[in-house]
Amino acid sequence: MFENLQDRLGSILNNLTGRGALSEKDVSEAMREVRRALLEADVALEVVRGFTDRVREKAVGAEIVKSIKPGQMVVKLVHDELVALLGDEGVAIDLNAAAPVVIMMVGLQGSGKTTTSAKIAARLEKRDRKKVLMASLDTRRPAAQEQLRQLGEQTGVATLPIINGQSPTDIAARAVQAAKLGGHDVVILDTAGRTHIDEPLMAEMAEIKKRTNPHEILLVADALTGQDAVNLARSFDERVGITGLVLTRMDGDGRGGAALSMRAVTGKPIKLIGTGEKMDALEEFHPRRVADRILGMGDIVSLVEKAAENFDAEKAQAMAARMKTGKFDLNDMADQLKQMQKLGGMGGIMGMMPGMGKMKDQMSAAGMDDKTFARQLAIIGSMTKAERANPDVLKHSRKKRIAAGSGTDAAAINKLLKMHRQMADMMKAMGGKGKGGGMMRAAMGGLASKMGLPGGMGGMMGGGGMPDLSKMDPKQLEALQKQAEAAGLGKAPGMGGFPGGMPGGLPGLGGPKLPGLPGLPKKK
């Protein structure tokens, strides 16, 4: 998400930061380019005008003239305005009300209300330990109620029994009553939609609101809505009175204009974003982190949180025990690749790291796009158990069979085996410290080495936390240095050399220093 906007703003602001002083003309030209970039990202014109006017007003003045690095000050002003536009702080769904808390889902047909309702219900039951009841009020769309029932079975969330012939308002009232009698903490009302906003739809929403008195009214909108997002958000807010926004299909939108526009027009917070079709593909919206990512500043906190959710401490500890005995086979490697896939693949991980978002072209040129993981897993999956446990037995005839089974060639298999050896050597050097953290460090280090990045890049995944290179003994550092040199690792553009770096163990990226982050908690 926001890929197009990130690329455009990054190039514009980079031209400013390299200058020793800025004139009013420089700022005006930059704001003109920023305005064009925002419009191309489908941000509403009225929002763009206000944004650029505020930045220009703050940028042109004594504060900039006296600044040592005026270009960086402009970047900060753009960042601060992005945060203000998206909302200063993240706002979660408010459950602070008498049970059952009624959450009303509104939006146009096809925006993803039903799927989002199930995602929210599953999230509340799993993370917040709430007892949830879902009810479909969509009596017009064929099989809409049946769809919600099946999603309820899939996620293990209770749904209101279907009674044919009832009106949406009657179903809503029955759902609230059933939630009270059943001891449910939350009831989610999945309302009907239209292909466009019309008076009967708004009247129906208002009547449901009057009958059920919802604590939260969430407008579900497709992130691909574009310029029409402003009219959509304004209409629902004026007629129904929404309390928050949920944007779906954010993973498929490289522009992000709907997010910027709807938040600015309604003043209501974006509470959640949908990032995929799976039931767990729902994330909280953190404005400051998103602004950091748009301007290429990375999002380490979200990456560590994501790692915490996907890190299986018990499995990693068992693998660490195997590693200490010198055992690291292709089954172990496959587990590491799958774990990195859960974190968004190499592209997703790099995009959240400060200063690394601009290296996508280098990654692609090195053959390290996210399809690489799928190919490598396909190769490992085409091997027998004996071959995965003992890669040394893989000779020409076996490789030929594996290549045919995985749709690759012998060269791809040889690359995989070379990476496996590099990872195994790196893990032996790390000594298996951190209950499995050494394995992920080695996996990341092995992948990073193919791109010519510092070998310590893999360090950030040690146990899911940020390993501190300054606390490693000299022998370990020396071993890692030798591994890096053996792999022919050089300096990446704009990055410091290995193994020096910032506190917390992240190799020098030429940006602001980050505090060391603690290791991740064990998965419960």
C-alpha positions, 0 to 999 in steps of 0.5 A: 500500500502507498507504494506509488505515493512513497516512490514519488514523495521520496524522490521529491524530498530527496532533492530537498535534503541534499541542499544546504539552503532553501529558497521560497522558490525551492519550497514552492516547486517542491510543494507543486510536485507534492500536490501532483503526487497526492492527486495521482494517488487519488487524494481528493483535491480539497484535501491536497490543497489544504495539505500543501498550503499548510506545509508551505506556510510552515516551510517558508519562514524564519524557522527554515532560514535559521535551520542547519539543514532546511531540507530535512526540516521540510521533510519533517513538516511533510511527515507531521502533516501526513500524521495529522491528516491520517490521525495523530494516534491509532484508535481501536474499536471501542468496547467500553460499554454495557454488554452486549456492545453493538457494532453496526457495519455500513457501506456500499455493496461489494466493499467487503462488509460481510468478510470484514464483519467475520474478520473483526468477530474472529479478532475480538474472540481470539485477541480480546477473549470476547463472546461475539454474535454475528447477524446478517441484515442483508435480505436483498443480496442472494445468499448474503445471510448464508455467507455470514453463517458459513464464515461463522462456522469457519471462524468459530463465531456464533451467528444468528439463526436465519428466519425468512421473511423478517425485515432488516430492522426486525433481525437487528432487534432480534440479534440484540435480544439474542445476544443479551439472552446468550451472554454475548459481549459483542453483537456485530450487525452486517447491514445491506449495501447498494451499488450506489448511495440512495435514499432507501439505503440511508433510511434503512440504516437510520432505522436500524441505528434507532432500533439498536443504538449501536456503540460503534458504526463502522464504514467499510470502504474499498481502498480502490474507491479513488476520488469518490471516497470523499462523497461516500464517507461524507454521505454516510457520516451525515446521514448515519453518523459513523464512528470509524472507518475500515478500509479493505483491499489495502494490499492491492492499492499502491496509491492510498488516496482513499485513506488520506481523503476519508480521514480528512473529510470525516475527521473519523479515525481509520480503525482497521485495514484489510490486507488480504482475503484470509480471516487473520488479514486485518490490521490496526491502523497506526497513522504515525507508522504509516506516515513513516513508511510513506516517507521511506523511514521504515516501520520497525515497531510493526515488523517486530509486532508482526514477528511476535504474532508469527514466532513459534517459540517452542518450535524455534527452541526445538530447532535450536537444540538440533542446531547446537548438535550441528544438524540443520537440514532442508526441513529446517530451512523450509520452516525458516522460509515459511516463517519469513513468508508470514512476515510478508516475504523479503519485500515486506520485511525490507519495506519496514526497515529504515532506508531499505524501501528504495532497494526493491530494484536491487532485490529484483535484479538479484532474483530476490523477489517474493516469488523466490520463496515459493520456488525454493519451497517447491524445490524442497517439497519435491524432495524425498524425506531422505533427501531433505534430511541429508542434502549431500545425497543430491546428485545429478539424477536426483536433481533432474527428478526434483527439477521436473517435479518443482518446475525449475532447473538444476541451477535453481536447485544448486542455488538453494543448496548453496544458500542452505550451506551458507545458512548452516555455516552462519548458524554454527557461527552464531552458536544457536543463541537466543532459542532459535533466534540464530536460525532466523538470523542465519536465514535472513543473513543468507538471503541478504548475502545474495543481494550484497547487503551486510551479513548482519541484516539477518540479525534483526530477526534473532528470536524475533527481536533486535539483537545487540551486536555490541554485546556479542563476544569478539569471537562471534563478531569475528566469525560473522565478519569472516562469513560476510567476507566469504560471501563477498558482501560489500556496502549497500548504497547509503548504508554503513559497513558491517559489523558496526551499527546502531544500538539494538544491533541493526547495521548502520543505515545512515539514518537516525539511531533506533533504541534496542528493542526487547526480544519477543514474548513466547507465543501463548 
